[in-house]
Amino acid sequence: MSAAISILVTILFVVVVLYLVQKLPIDSTMKQMAQMVVLIVGAVSLLISLGVF
């Protein structure tokens, strides 16, 4: 049960942070780099919560 909650919180956090990155007044290259960092951190967090790492 706690793993499912952890996964849902991680997905919600990634979606919110990606939305906020879109709102930043920076150039598109920096936005893409920030989005990639957020997605990588989110994927690693999901893998950790699933017990892969």
N, C-alpha and C positions, 0 to 999 in steps of 0.2 A: 504494500500500500504506500509506504513512504517513497519507494522508487518511482511510482507513478506520479506522485505529487512533485517530486524533484524534477521529473521530466517535463511536466506541465509548466512548472515555474521557470525552468530553463528556456523552454520555447517561448513563453510569454515575455521573458526578459530580452531574448534575442529580437523578437518582433518589435518591442518598444524601443530598444536601442537603435535598430535599423531605421525606424521611423524618425527618431531624433537626429540621426546622422543625415538623413535627407533634408532636414530643416536647417542644418548648419550653413552659414554663409561662406563656404569655401569652394575652391574649384573642383571640377568633376573628377580629376585624377585623385585628389586627396579623399574625396567621398568614396570612390571605388576602393581605395586602399583601406579606409576605415571599415567599409562594409566587409571586405575580405577578412580583416582581423576579427571582427565581431562574429562572422560565420565560423571561422576556425576555432575561436574560443568556445563558441556555443557547441560545436560538434565534439570538441574534446570533453566538454562538461557533460554532454549527453553520454558519451562513451564511458566516462568515469562513473556516472550514475547507474549505467547498465552493468557495470562490473567488468568491462573489457580490460581496463587498465588497473 
